[in-house]
């Protein structure tokens, strides 16, 4: 058991509290305190016994506790005692209220956690169903795409090759053909096949164009062209006839030649009948015909030949060749034409030289050196062109094989594309299949967990009868009940058999307290070893419910290790004192602000005589505020945090005072009511603003900056108390501290 709080320094509203002459805590303890006085702080201290360390620890905090047989500073360590506390934290952790058409409540911290987990798993399974459906749809789409790809690819290939041989290719290509080809050895060969549809154009040329004829020669023979040039160059190098023969005129030479022809077989002249001697004939034949005539005729013939000499005419056109040769052929054609043009130009120079020499003029031979390399280049270029023609001719011979190879490569292009795409489709399908399997596995595991949680939540329904029985006693009526819905796994709140669409705060309090007591009694052995703390269990209850709550709690709180009941209601506090008396205990305490060592502090004191004798909270409020005014007059310094309880205390005092003035009437306008009974208007205004601004620590003033901070608390409290004592002196003078 907790015997004393030996030290409580710098924790919550406690500055420097030390246990002095107060009686130690007993098995059963009642503690009274105003709102903000420190009850929640003491709850945290006792709760820390179960946590093993000080909750919400502040810098410099020190808590020293005296247990039944040892004293310890509360800090990090093992839990000291089992503690069960009813407070706002318990309500927040154990209750989740749902309003609306179907109001419900989830009861129990574990149930809330499991319900949240249940909802999360349900939501996750819904997501999984959506993902699985999407993936199944994707897999179905992939299967369709694979089938469509096989059909479309085969159709494209069929149309591609149909014009080659309708008989052979008209019915061959279809999806079955593709699948058969890809299930055989061809599949492995296709893995290294690199051509794509970009190569189709070249392959079409090999297949679709008609077979080109074999070309015998690309160019005519060079013999004539070369022989004319060589003969002309040789003529230029030959010697001219002797000088005296050269002096014959051209006409003389022609005349002699003609006469020679006429008299060739005769011994006399046909014109003059003169004898023609053999010597004369020999002289004419030798000197005129054989040397001069032949020389002149040869030269003139060569000039004629050179003037009429044409470069080799290319009889082969590039369009006659296969496409792969055409560009190279065009280059070589241009080279041949350029060299031939150069040769023709040089042949003109040769012709001019021969004409001069025929006229028996001296000619220097300068063109042989120019013509020789040109002729060599021309021969080389023509030979290279002929080589291309030979390659063309070789190809025309193997055209069938070229077509077959081209068809095979076109097939491979379409098969490779189909293989790549369908392989990716299959990989995607397999990946999605694995994902679907994993998601279904997760979904199955979630379902098992959902079933387990559902079973756990339904086990809460076993307590529903006990909760309802206690709830009816607590409220003093049986119109409110909890009904467990196994489908929704929630307690539905019902009023007279129908949905309780709106619950009062008092009804919520009743349900939460009853659950706490059921939880406490669920393990009787554990109950005997548990320190129980109940903080303000009658919040929002009316006077009738307070007595019912007292009766129910008295029945259920006897057999505990130790009991602490905190309250700010004097009526309920009196009932608790009575209950503790029945329990043979008289440990009753009050939490209040004191002025030890000239500084304000919150302390725990044994109940004062006046409090014991006074049956109303109203007297206690007045005496407490009066004492605060006296401490202010003594010059004791306070901080704003010390003032937190006082706005609410003043509000409750004014409400009780005004209610006493006009029983049955609730004063909503303190300012007007207080002025009505004689209070100074300025003080009444400040009191009204002060209570509305800071009561329950609600800093949401609608009145403006009249009350700027809690720092005005001493001035306002003092002025209000003085005004109340002035306007109702006899009433307030009767309430004095004993």
C-alpha positions in Angstrom: 0.0 0.0 0.0 0.9 3.6 -0.5 1.3 5.2 3.0 2.6 8.7 2.3 3.8 10.9 -0.5 6.9 12.0 1.4 8.1 14.5 -1.2 6.5 16.0 -4.2 8.7 18.7 -5.7 8.3 20.5 -9.1 5.6 18.2 -10.4 2.3 19.6 -11.7 0.9 22.3 -9.3 3.0 20.9 -6.4 6.0 23.1 -5.8 7.6 21.8 -2.6 5.3 19.5 -0.8 6.4 17.4 2.2 4.2 15.1 4.2 4.1 16.6 7.7 1.6 15.7 10.5 -1.2 14.3 8.2 -2.4 10.9 8.9 -0.9 8.3 6.5 -3.1 6.9 3.7 -5.2 4.0 4.8 -6.7 1.2 2.8 -9.6 3.5 1.9 -9.1 7.2 1.2 -11.3 10.1 0.1 -9.6 13.2 -1.3 -11.5 16.5 -2.1 -10.2 19.2 -4.3 -11.4 21.9 -6.6 -10.9 21.7 -10.4 -7.2 22.5 -11.1 -6.2 21.9 -7.5 -3.9 18.9 -8.3 -6.1 15.8 -8.3 -5.0 14.7 -11.8 -1.4 15.2 -10.7 -1.9 12.8 -7.7 -3.5 10.3 -10.1 -0.4 10.4 -12.3 1.8 9.8 -9.2 -0.2 6.8 -8.2 -0.4 5.5 -11.8 3.4 5.7 -11.9 3.5 2.9 -9.4 2.2 0.6 -12.2 4.3 2.2 -15.0 7.6 1.8 -13.1 8.6 5.4 -13.7 7.3 8.9 -13.2 4.7 9.8 -15.9 5.0 13.2 -17.7 8.1 13.9 -15.7 9.2 17.5 -15.6 12.8 18.9 -15.3 13.8 18.8 -11.7 10.8 16.7 -10.5 11.2 14.6 -7.4 8.6 12.2 -6.1 9.4 10.2 -2.9 6.9 7.6 -1.8 6.6 5.7 1.4 5.1 2.2 0.9 4.0 -0.2 3.6 7.5 -1.4 4.3 10.0 0.8 2.4 10.6 4.3 1.0 11.6 5.0 -2.5 12.2 7.8 -5.0 9.9 7.2 -8.0 12.1 7.0 -11.1 13.0 4.6 -13.8 12.7 1.0 -12.5 10.4 -1.9 -12.2 6.6 -1.5 -11.4 6.0 -1.3 -7.7 2.3 -2.1 -7.5 -0.7 -3.1 -9.7 -2.8 0.0 -10.2 -6.2 0.5 -11.9 -7.3 4.1 -12.4 -10.6 5.5 -13.5 -10.0 9.0 -14.9 -10.3 10.8 -18.2 -7.3 8.9 -19.6 -9.1 5.6 -18.8 -12.3 6.9 -20.6 -10.2 8.0 -23.6 -8.3 4.7 -23.8 -11.3 2.5 -23.3 -14.3 4.2 -25.0 -14.9 5.3 -28.6 -18.4 6.7 -29.0 -20.2 6.6 -32.3 -23.2 8.9 -32.8 -25.8 9.1 -35.6 -28.4 6.7 -36.9 -26.8 3.6 -35.3 -25.0 4.9 -32.2 -22.4 2.5 -30.8 -19.6 2.2 -28.3 -16.4 0.3 -28.5 -15.5 -0.7 -24.9 -12.1 -1.5 -23.5 -8.6 -0.4 -24.5 -7.7 -3.8 -26.0 -11.1 -3.8 -27.8 -10.4 -0.4 -29.3 -6.9 -1.5 -30.4 -8.3 -4.7 -31.8 -11.2 -2.8 -33.4 -8.8 -0.4 -35.0 -6.7 -3.4 -36.2 -9.8 -5.1 -37.4 -10.9 -2.1 -39.4 -7.4 -1.6 -40.7 -7.3 -5.3 -41.8 -10.7 -5.0 -43.4 -9.6 -1.9 -45.2 -6.4 -3.6 -46.2 -8.3 -6.7 -47.5 -10.5 -4.3 -49.5 -7.4 -2.8 -51.0 -6.0 -6.3 -51.7 -9.3 -7.3 -53.4 -9.0 -4.2 -55.6 -5.4 -4.9 -56.4 -6.0 -8.6 -57.1 -9.0 -7.7 -59.4 -6.8 -5.2 -61.2 -4.0 -7.7 -61.5 -6.3 -10.5 -62.7 -7.7 -8.0 -65.3 -4.1 -7.2 -66.3 -3.3 -10.9 -66.6 -6.4 -11.5 -68.7 -5.4 -8.6 -70.8 -1.9 -10.0 -71.2 -3.3 -13.4 -72.3 -5.5 -11.6 -74.8 -2.5 -9.6 -76.0 -0.4 -12.7 -76.4 -3.1 -14.3 -78.5 -3.7 -11.1 -80.5 0.0 -10.6 -81.1 0.4 -14.2 -82.5 -2.6 -13.6 -84.8 -1.5 -10.1 -85.9 2.1 -11.0 -86.4 1.3 -14.1 -88.4 -1.1 -12.0 -90.5 1.5 -9.3 -91.1 4.0 -11.9 -92.2 1.5 -13.7 -94.4 0.6 -10.4 -96.2 4.3 -9.6 -96.5 5.2 -12.8 -98.3 1.9 -13.6 -100.1 3.0 -11.9 -103.4 6.1 -14.2 -103.6 4.3 -17.5 -103.8 0.6 -17.6 -103.0 0.6 -21.3 -103.1 3.4 -21.7 -100.7 2.7 -18.8 -98.3 -1.1 -18.3 -98.7 -2.1 -20.7 -95.8 1.1 -21.3 -93.9 1.4 -18.4 -91.5 -0.9 -18.3 -88.5 -0.6 -18.2 -84.7 -0.2 -22.0 -84.6 2.7 -21.8 -87.0 4.3 -19.1 -84.8 3.9 -21.2 -81.6 5.2 -24.3 -83.3 8.3 -22.5 -84.6 9.0 -21.0 -81.2 8.7 -24.4 -79.5 11.5 -25.9 -81.6 15.2 -25.3 -82.2 14.5 -22.1 -84.0 13.8 -20.3 -80.7 17.4 -20.6 -79.6 18.6 -19.3 -82.9 16.3 -16.3 -82.7 17.9 -15.2 -79.4 21.0 -13.9 -81.2 19.1 -12.7 -84.4 19.6 -9.0 -84.7 17.6 -7.7 -87.6 14.5 -5.7 -87.1 11.7 -4.3 -89.2 14.0 -1.5 -90.2 15.8 -4.1 -92.4 12.6 -5.2 -94.3 13.1 -2.6 -97.1 16.3 -4.2 -98.2 14.9 -7.7 -97.9 11.9 -6.7 -100.0 14.2 -5.6 -102.8 15.8 -9.0 -102.8 12.5 -10.7 -103.0 10.0 -8.5 -104.9 12.1 -7.2 -107.8 12.2 -9.3 -111.0 15.4 -11.2 -111.6 17.8 -9.0 -113.6 19.5 -10.4 -116.7 23.1 -11.4 -116.7 25.2 -8.6 -118.3 27.8 -9.8 -120.8 30.0 -6.6 -120.6 29.6 -3.3 -118.9 31.7 -1.5 -121.6 33.0 -2.2 -125.3 36.5 -3.4 -125.8 39.3 -0.9 -125.4 41.3 -2.4 -128.3 40.1 0.1 -131.0 40.4 3.1 -128.7 43.9 2.0 -127.6 45.0 1.0 -131.2 44.1 4.4 -132.7 45.9 6.2 -129.9 49.0 3.9 -130.2 49.0 4.2 -134.0 48.8 8.0 -133.8 51.6 8.2 -131.3 53.7 5.9 -133.5 53.1 8.1 -136.6 54.3 11.1 -134.7 57.5 9.2 -133.8 58.1 8.0 -137.5 60.5 9.9 -139.9 59.1 12.0 -142.8 60.0 11.2 -146.5 63.3 12.6 -148.0 63.4 16.3 -148.8 63.2 16.3 -152.5 60.2 14.0 -152.5 58.6 16.2 -150.0 58.8 19.1 -152.3 56.1 17.6 -154.6 52.9 19.2 -154.2 49.8 17.3 -153.1 48.2 17.6 -156.5 51.3 16.3 -158.2 51.4 13.4 -155.9 47.8 12.7 -156.6 48.3 13.0 -160.4 51.3 10.8 -160.4 49.4 8.2 -158.3 46.5 8.3 -160.7 48.8 8.0 -163.7 50.7 5.2 -162.0 47.5 3.3 -161.5 46.5 3.8 -165.2 49.9 2.7 -166.5 50.7 0.1 -163.9 50.4 -2.9 -166.2 51.5 -1.1 -169.4 54.8 -0.3 -171.0 53.7 2.9 -172.8 51.8 6.0 -171.8 48.1 5.8 -172.8 48.1 9.6 -173.5 51.3 10.1 -175.5 52.2 6.6 -176.5 55.7 7.2 -175.1 57.6 4.2 -173.8 57.5 3.9 -170.0 60.7 2.4 -168.8 60.9 0.0 -165.9 63.2 2.4 -164.0 60.7 5.1 -164.4 58.0 3.0 -163.0 60.1 1.9 -160.0 61.1 5.5 -159.3 57.5 6.7 -159.2 56.3 3.7 -157.1 59.1 4.0 -154.7 59.4 7.7 -154.2 55.8 8.8 -154.6 53.5 6.0 -153.7 55.4 4.0 -151.1 56.8 6.8 -149.0 55.1 10.1 -149.6 51.6 8.9 -150.5 51.5 6.3 -147.8 52.8 8.8 -145.2 50.3 11.5 -146.2 47.4 9.0 -146.4 48.2 7.4 -143.0 48.5 10.8 -141.3 45.2 12.0 -142.8 43.5 8.7 -141.9 44.8 9.0 -138.3 43.6 12.6 -138.1 40.1 11.5 -139.3 40.1 8.6 -136.8 41.2 10.9 -133.9 38.6 13.5 -134.8 35.9 10.9 -134.9 37.2 8.9 -131.9 34.6 8.6 -129.1 35.3 7.5 -125.5 34.1 4.1 -124.6 30.3 4.1 -124.5 28.9 2.5 -121.3 26.2 0.1 -122.4 25.2 -1.0 -118.8 23.0 1.3 -116.8 23.1 1.3 -113.0 19.4 0.4 -112.9 20.4 -2.9 -114.5 22.3 -3.9 -111.4 21.0 -5.0 -108.0 20.6 -2.2 -105.6 23.6 -3.0 -103.4 25.9 -2.4 -106.5 24.2 0.7 -107.9 25.8 3.3 -105.7 29.3 1.9 -106.3 28.6 1.6 -110.1 27.6 5.2 -110.2 30.9 6.3 -108.6 32.9 4.2 -111.1 30.8 5.4 -114.0 31.7 9.0 -113.1 35.4 8.1 -112.9 35.3 6.4 -116.3 33.5 9.4 -117.9 36.0 11.8 -116.4 39.1 9.8 -117.5 37.6 9.3 -121.0 37.0 13.0 -121.3 40.6 13.6 -120.3 41.8 11.1 -122.9 39.6 12.7 -125.6 41.1 16.0 -124.8 44.6 14.7 -125.2 43.6 12.9 -128.5 42.8 16.4 -129.9 46.3 17.5 -129.3 47.6 14.4 -131.1 45.4 15.1 -134.1 46.8 18.7 -134.4 50.3 17.3 -134.2 49.7 14.8 -137.0 48.1 17.4 -139.3 51.2 19.5 -138.9 53.5 16.6 -139.7 51.5 15.6 -142.8 52.2 19.1 -144.1 55.8 18.2 -143.6 56.4 20.5 -140.7 58.7 19.6 -137.8 56.6 18.4 -134.8 58.0 17.8 -131.3 56.2 14.7 -129.7 55.0 15.9 -126.2 51.7 14.1 -125.8 52.8 10.5 -125.3 53.8 11.3 -121.7 50.3 12.7 -121.1 48.3 10.0 -122.7 50.0 6.9 -121.2 48.8 7.3 -117.5 45.4 8.5 -118.7 45.0 5.3 -120.7 46.1 3.2 -117.7 43.5 4.9 -115.5 40.8 4.4 -118.0 41.7 0.7 -118.3 41.6 0.3 -114.5 38.3 2.1 -114.1 36.7 0.0 -116.8 38.0 -3.1 -115.3 36.5 -2.2 -111.8 33.2 -1.5 -113.5 33.3 -4.8 -115.1 34.1 -6.4 -111.8 30.8 -4.9 -110.4 29.0 -6.4 -113.4 30.6 -9.7 -112.7 29.3 -9.5 -109.0 25.9 -8.7 -110.4 26.1 -11.7 -112.7 27.1 -13.9 -109.9 24.1 -12.8 -107.9 21.6 -13.4 -110.7 22.8 -17.0 -110.8 22.0 -17.5 -107.0 18.7 -15.5 -107.1 16.6 -18.4 -105.7 18.8 -18.9 -102.8 18.8 -15.1 -102.1 15.1 -15.1 -102.1 14.9 -18.1 -99.8 17.4 -16.5 -97.4 15.5 -13.2 -97.5 12.2 -15.0 -96.8 13.8 -16.8 -93.9 15.1 -13.5 -92.5 11.7 -11.8 -92.8 10.2 -14.7 -91.0 12.8 -14.4 -88.3 12.1 -10.7 -88.0 8.4 -11.3 -87.2 9.1 -14.3 -85.1 11.8 -12.4 -83.1 9.4 -9.5 -82.5 6.7 -11.9 -81.5 9.1 -13.8 -79.2 10.4 -10.6 -77.5 6.9 -9.2 -76.9 5.3 -12.4 -75.8 8.3 -13.3 -73.6 7.8 -9.9 -71.9 4.1 -10.6 -71.7 4.7 -14.0 -70.2 7.2 -12.5 -67.7 4.7 -9.8 -66.7 2.0 -12.4 -66.4 4.3 -14.6 -64.2 5.2 -11.5 -62.1 1.6 -10.6 -61.7 0.7 -14.2 -60.9 3.3 -14.2 -58.2 2.0 -10.9 -56.9 -1.5 -12.3 -56.9 -0.4 -15.3 -55.0 1.4 -13.2 -52.4 -1.6 -10.8 -52.1 -4.0 -13.8 -51.7 -1.6 -15.1 -49.0 -1.7 -11.8 -47.2 -5.4 -11.7 -47.6 -5.8 -15.2 -46.1 -3.5 -14.2 -43.2 -5.5 -11.1 -42.6 -8.7 -13.2 -42.7 -7.4 -15.4 -40.0 -6.4 -12.4 -37.9 -9.9 -10.8 -38.6 -11.6 -14.0 -37.5 -9.4 -14.1 -34.3 -10.1 -10.5 -33.6 -13.8 -11.0 -34.3 -13.8 -13.9 -31.8 -12.0 -11.7 -29.2 -14.4 -8.9 -29.7 -17.4 -11.2 -29.4 -16.1 -12.4 -26.1 -16.7 -8.9 -24.8 -20.4 -9.6 -25.3 -20.2 -12.0 -22.4 -19.9 -9.0 -20.1 -22.9 -7.2 -21.6 -25.5 -8.7 -19.1 -23.4 -7.7 -16.1 -22.8 -4.2 -17.6 -26.5 -3.7 -18.3 -27.6 -4.9 -14.8 -25.1 -2.5 -13.2 -26.0 0.3 -15.6 -29.7 0.0 -14.6 -28.8 0.3 -10.9 -26.4 3.1 -11.6 -28.9 5.2 -13.5 -31.9 4.1 -11.4 -33.8 3.1 -14.6 -33.6 0.4 -17.3 -34.3 2.4 -20.5 -30.7 2.5 -21.5 -29.0 -0.8 -22.5 -26.1 -2.1 -24.5 -26.7 -4.7 -27.2 -23.7 -6.5 -28.9 -24.0 -6.6 -32.6 -22.0 -9.6 -33.8 -22.0 -8.4 -37.4 -20.6 -5.0 -36.6 -18.7 -6.3 -33.6 -19.8 -3.2 -31.6 -22.0 -2.5 -28.6 -25.0 -0.7 -30.0 -26.6 1.8 -27.5 -30.3 1.4 -27.3 -33.0 3.3 -25.5 -36.3 1.5 -24.9 -35.4 -1.0 -27.6 -34.5 1.5 -30.3 -31.3 3.3 -31.3 -30.3 5.8 -28.6 -29.3 8.5 -31.1 -28.2 11.0 -28.4 -26.6 10.1 -25.2 -26.2 12.6 -22.3 -22.7 13.1 -20.8 -24.2 11.6 -17.6 -25.3 8.4 -19.4 -21.8 8.1 -21.0 -20.3 8.5 -17.5 -22.5 5.8 -16.1 -21.5 3.4 -18.9 -17.8 4.1 -18.4 -17.9 3.7 -14.6 -19.9 0.4 -14.9 -17.4 -1.0 -17.4 -14.5 0.0 -15.0 -16.2 -1.8 -12.1 -16.9 -4.9 -14.3 -13.2 -4.8 -15.4 -12.1 -4.6 -11.7 -14.3 -7.5 -10.7 -13.3 -9.7 -13.7 -10.3 -11.1 -11.7 -11.1 -11.3 -8.0 -7.6 -12.5 -7.1 -6.0 -9.6 -9.0 -8.5 -7.2 -7.4 -7.2 -8.1 -3.9 -3.7 -6.9 -5.0 -4.7 -3.8 -7.0 -4.5 -0.2 -5.9 -7.7 1.4 -7.3 -8.0 5.2 -8.0 -11.3 6.8 -9.0 -11.1 10.4 -10.1 -14.5 12.3 -10.2 -16.8 9.3 -11.2 -19.9 11.5 -10.9 -19.0 14.1 -13.6 -22.2 15.2 -15.4 -24.5 13.1 -13.1 -27.5 14.7 -11.6 -28.2 14.5 -7.8 -30.3 11.3 -8.1 -27.6 9.5 -10.2 -25.0 10.6 -7.6 -26.8 8.5 -4.9 -27.2 5.6 -7.3 -23.5 5.8 -8.3 -22.6 5.9 -4.6 -24.6 2.7 -3.9 -23.2 0.8 -6.9 -19.6 1.8 -6.2 -19.9 1.0 -2.5 -21.0 -2.5 -3.5 -18.0 -3.1 -5.8 -15.1 -1.4 -4.1 -14.7 -3.2 -0.9 -12.2 -6.0 -1.7 -9.2 -4.0 -3.1 -5.7 -3.6 -2.0 -6.1 0.1 -1.5 -8.7 2.7 -2.7 -8.4 6.4 -3.5 -11.5 8.4 -4.5 -10.9 11.9 -5.8 -13.8 14.4 -6.3 -14.6 18.0 -6.6 -18.3 17.5 -5.5 -18.9 18.2 -1.9 -22.2 16.2 -2.1 -20.4 13.1 -3.4 -17.5 13.6 -1.1 -19.9 13.4 1.9 -21.3 10.2 0.5 -17.8 8.8 0.1 -17.0 9.7 3.7 -20.1 7.8 4.7 -19.0 4.9 2.6 -15.5 4.8 4.1 -17.0 4.9 7.6 -19.0 1.8 6.7 -15.6 0.4 5.5 -14.2 1.2 9.0 -11.9 3.9 7.5 -11.7 7.6 8.2 -8.8 8.8 6.0 -10.2 11.9 4.4 -8.1 14.6 2.7 -8.4 18.0 1.0 -6.0 19.4 -1.6 -5.6 23.1 -1.3 -3.2 26.0 -1.9 -1.2 27.0 1.2 1.5 29.5 2.0 4.3 27.6 3.7 7.6 29.4 3.9 6.2 32.6 2.4 5.5 31.0 -1.0 2.3 29.5 -2.5 2.2 25.7 -2.8 -0.4 23.0 -3.3 -0.6 20.6 -0.3 -2.6 17.6 0.9 -4.2 18.1 4.3 -6.3 16.1 6.5 -9.9 17.4 6.3 -10.5 20.7 8.2 -13.1 20.8 10.9 -15.3 23.2 9.0 -15.2 21.0 5.9 -16.2 18.0 8.0 -19.1 20.0 9.5 -20.2 21.7 6.4 -22.6 19.9 4.1 -22.2 22.2 1.1 -19.4 23.0 -1.3 -20.6 26.6 -1.3 -19.2 27.3 2.2 -15.9 25.6 1.3 -15.6 27.7 -1.9 -16.1 30.9 0.0 -13.6 30.0 2.8 -11.0 28.9 0.3 -11.3 32.1 -1.7 -11.3 34.1 1.5 -8.1 32.5 2.6 -6.6 33.2 -0.9 -7.4 36.9 -0.4 -5.7 36.8 3.0 -2.6 35.2 1.5 -2.5 37.9 -1.2 -2.8 40.6 1.5 0.2 39.0 3.3 2.2 39.7 0.1 2.7 36.1 -0.9 3.8 36.0 -4.5 1.9 33.7 -7.0 2.5 32.8 -10.7 -0.2 32.6 -13.3 -0.1 28.7 -13.0 -1.1 29.1 -9.4 -4.2 31.0 -10.4 -5.7 28.3 -12.7 -8.2 26.9 -10.2 -9.6 30.3 -9.1 -11.7 31.4 -12.1 -13.7 28.1 -11.9 -14.0 28.4 -8.1 -15.3 32.0 -8.4 -17.8 30.9 -11.1 -19.2 28.2 -8.9 -19.4 30.5 -5.8 -21.3 33.1 -7.8 -23.6 30.5 -9.3 -24.5 29.2 -5.9 -24.9 32.7 -4.4 -27.2 33.8 -7.2 -29.1 30.6 -7.1 -29.6 31.1 -3.4 -31.0 34.6 -4.1 -33.4 33.2 -6.7 -33.9 29.5 -6.3 -34.7 27.7 -9.5 -33.2 30.4 -11.7 -29.9 29.8 -13.5 -27.9 33.0 -13.9 -26.4 33.3 -17.3 -25.5 37.0 -17.0 -23.4 37.4 -13.9 -22.8 41.0 -14.5 -26.5 42.0 -14.6 -27.5 39.7 -11.7 -24.7 41.0 -9.4 -25.5 44.6 -10.2 -29.1 43.8 -9.4 -28.2 42.7 -5.9 -26.0 45.8 -5.3 -22.5 45.0 -6.5 -20.3 47.7 -7.9 -21.0 47.7 -11.7 -17.2 47.8 -12.5 -16.5 44.9 -10.2 -19.5 42.9 -11.5 -18.3 43.4 -15.1 -14.8 42.2 -14.3 -16.1 39.2 -12.4 -18.3 38.2 -15.4 -15.5 38.6 -17.9 -13.1 36.8 -15.6 -15.3 33.7 -15.1 -16.2 33.5 -18.8 -12.6 33.9 -20.0 -10.8 31.6 -17.7 -13.2 29.1 -16.1 -12.1 25.6 -17.1 -9.0 27.2 -18.6 -11.1 28.2 -21.7 -9.1 31.2 -23.1 -11.7 32.1 -25.7 -13.0 35.4 -24.6 -15.8 37.0 -26.7 -15.5 40.2 -24.7 -12.3 41.8 -25.8 -9.2 42.7 -23.9 -10.8 43.7 -20.6 -9.2 40.7 -18.8 -5.7 40.4 -20.3 -4.3 37.5 -18.3 -4.6 35.4 -15.2 -2.3 37.9 -13.5 -5.4 39.9 -12.6 -6.7 37.0 -10.5 -5.7 38.4 -7.0 -7.2 41.8 -7.7 -10.5 40.5 -9.1 -11.0 37.8 -6.4 -10.3 40.3 -3.6 -12.7 42.9 -5.1 -15.5 40.4 -5.6 -15.2 38.9 -2.1 -15.2 42.4 -0.6 -18.2 43.4 -2.7 -20.1 40.2 -1.7 -19.4 40.8 2.0 -20.5 44.4 1.7 -23.8 43.7 0.0 -24.6 40.6 2.1 -22.5 41.0 5.3 -24.5 38.9 7.7 -24.7 36.0 5.2 -20.9 35.8 4.6 -19.8 36.6 8.2 -21.5 33.4 9.3 -19.1 31.3 7.2 -15.8 31.4 9.1 -13.0 28.9 9.3 -13.1 26.9 12.5 
